[in-house]
Amino acid sequence: MPAAVEEHARGRIVTDAPQYRSVHVSMIYDPAEPQAVSFAFPSGREWTFPRALLETGLRVPVSVGDISVWPCGRVQAVVEFHTPDGVAVVQFDAKTLMRFLSHTYAVAAPAAAG
C-alpha cells in the first residue's frame, strides 16, 4: 500500500479582531481511506471530510456536513469547521491546499464521477 501523505500548513483564524492568529494544521491523506482527507489542529481536534470537497471548494463554495470550503479572492481559500461549541474559520493560501491535493493524487487518483 502506498505511504500516507502528511503535510503541514499555516492557516489564519478569521475573527472580527483587527489582527489574525495563525494556526498550524496537519493535512493528512491515508490511502486506506482514498476519498478522504483529514485536517488536524494542535488542540487535538481533527476533521475528516471528502477529498473532493476540498478540491471543489478551491473553485466554488461547497459544504458537506460540518465542513464548508470556498475560494477567497485569487490566492486564498477558506475552510469552515462547525462543532457543537461553535465555528472555526481558517484561511489558507490556496497554493498550499492545491499542492497537498496534488500529492494525494500522486498516491491515489480521484474516483471517477459516475
Phi and psi in degrees as a GROMACS rama.xvg file:
@    title "Ramachandran Plot"
@    xaxis  label "Phi"
@    yaxis  label "Psi"
@TYPE xy
-61.8407  156.758  PRO-2
-73.4346  152.327  ALA-3
-68.6439  156.519  ALA-4
-107.678  127.133  VAL-5
-134.54  122.738  GLU-6
-129.197  154.596  GLU-7
-113.898  139.277  HIS-8
-135.245  156.374  ALA-9
-108.557  123.122  ARG-10
-110.033  169.956  GLY-11
-118.493  121.428  ARG-12
-73.0206  124.4  ILE-13
-91.3473  122.71  VAL-14
-138.263  -178.312  THR-15
-87.5645  4.01631  ASP-16
-70.73  152.483  ALA-17
-68.246  -24.7841  PRO-18
-116.526  148.489  GLN-19
-94.7804  159.166  TYR-20
-107.919  136.061  ARG-21
-89.83  155.427  SER-22
-141.754  139.066  VAL-23
-88.9903  132.963  HIS-24
-126.177  132.169  VAL-25
-94.2353  123.339  SER-26
-102.529  125.241  MET-27
-127.294  136.217  ILE-28
-128.207  122.424  TYR-29
-111.563  117.437  ASP-30
-59.4374  -17.5377  PRO-31
-68.3946  -21.9855  ALA-32
-120.763  72.0918  GLU-33
-62.7943  -18.0476  PRO-34
-104.057  12.0474  GLN-35
-127.582  153.178  ALA-36
-128.597  159.424  VAL-37
-128.365  143.194  SER-38
-117.006  120.981  PHE-39
-113.539  137.13  ALA-40
-110.467  158.064  PHE-41
-56.7631  -24.6627  PRO-42
-68.4778  -12.7158  SER-43
98.1706  -9.6161  GLY-44
-75.9609  134.544  ARG-45
-134.067  135.428  GLU-46
-113.96  134.31  TRP-47
-116.908  131.267  THR-48
-150.207  167.311  PHE-49
-61.2237  134.541  PRO-50
-60.5231  -36.2028  ARG-51
-62.7252  -30.5122  ALA-52
-62.2452  -44.109  LEU-53
-64.3259  -44.6922  LEU-54
-62.4866  -49.1716  GLU-55
-63.6881  -40.561  THR-56
-65.1219  -15.8173  GLY-57
-75.5581  -16.6987  LEU-58
-108.356  -40.4979  ARG-59
-143.831  154.446  VAL-60
-63.395  137.499  PRO-61
-152.32  148.264  VAL-62
-138.653  143.952  SER-63
-144.276  121.434  VAL-64
59.381  -125.342  GLY-65
-96.2073  15.8816  ASP-66
-123.946  133.963  ILE-67
-127.207  145.033  SER-68
-137.252  138.207  VAL-69
-154.458  152.521  TRP-70
-71.0428  148.949  PRO-71
-132.667  95.4283  CYS-72
74.3082  -157.916  GLY-73
-89.2511  -21.656  ARG-74
-129.527  5.8387  VAL-75
-121.552  159.89  GLN-76
-141.645  150.176  ALA-77
-118.026  136.446  VAL-78
-120.652  125.473  VAL-79
-112.579  125.894  GLU-80
-113.623  125.296  PHE-81
-104.232  137.534  HIS-82
-133.559  168.549  THR-83
-60.7054  -22.8554  PRO-84
-88.07  -12.3347  ASP-85
151.699  -160.079  GLY-86
-127.59  137.241  VAL-87
-114.187  127.254  ALA-88
-114.891  119.77  VAL-89
-124.319  128.279  VAL-90
-101.332  134.695  GLN-91
-124.773  158.372  PHE-92
-70.3154  126.863  ASP-93
-59.466  -34.8923  ALA-94
-59.3072  -35.7752  LYS-95
-64.2606  -43.9874  THR-96
-69.2408  -39.0708  LEU-97
-64.6053  -40.2532  MET-98
-63.6679  -44.253  ARG-99
-58.7375  -48.3002  PHE-100
-59.3598  -41.9841  LEU-101
-58.6011  -42.4852  SER-102
-67.1314  -34.5305  HIS-103
-69.2643  -36.9868  THR-104
-71.0045  -25.0877  TYR-105
-67.2597  -27.6529  ALA-106
-85.2015  -43.6714  VAL-107
-151.76  121.206  ALA-108
-63.529  153.394  ALA-109
-64.0857  153.511  PRO-110
-65.3661  143.881  ALA-111
-71.2365  139.547  ALA-112
-67.8388  140.404  ALA-113
